[in-house]
Amino acid sequence: YLEICVILCVYENKEKADVVRDKVRKMKSIQIVDTSERTFSITKDNRDKITGIQKIADYYGIKQNEIAVIGDSVNDLTMFNHYYNFSFCMSHAKNEIKRSAKSVVTSVSDCIKKILNED
């Protein structure tokens, strides 16, 4: 049995997002990660992308060196560091995020092409 839950919240402007952020931050056992001025993700404490990926990998018997990750935001940094050998960042991301991934790609299809060419 797998229980993975991440809620991505997207608001039309920063002000509306800030109102909800403030309310969510007061809740117990909740973690919030800002992904932009108008977006953020919400998870239970001690749950993140690495935890979710690892649970799926353990369940299906997937080895760490068989996992590739792709992202473009602050909430992807720990994932990039954990799966560094096969981590890809989108070219539109901020430089600090690009530096954490092994490769920078312009599209998901570019990522797939790089993975297929890896030894």
Steps between C-alpha positions, in 0.01 A plus 500: 500500500639837397394831648650794317340840507626832372262784431614766254323832555485757220342843545432778251713750694751523783258663744250213485780246529640680807165487679481122460872454580453681831205278595674177400821587687297511824384139457676223691671210320502686168801599293477778241757563226484821299553433130428853371318817607163346419565129545598265782473136591356353819594162650481328834808544718793281401357446151674632195583394147791284614277315746237441232750385239671268748169342608409428139851369427494270805152373413599413142862400570654787304865580578615857561725491193189422290322821604509829310342820629406823327387829646524876493427635845628541856304195611713291260838586658512212748383263228782619271758450774372152586474372142788701363620249240175531307363842593377744240393861535288696255683788329248759621588439867701742711879454492521374860267216407680423172830464689354222717407269213740297291357625169287786375244419230252703300223239500397166646575338164860634524521341844381164365751515213785564748387213721486257208855597399641452855726198557 
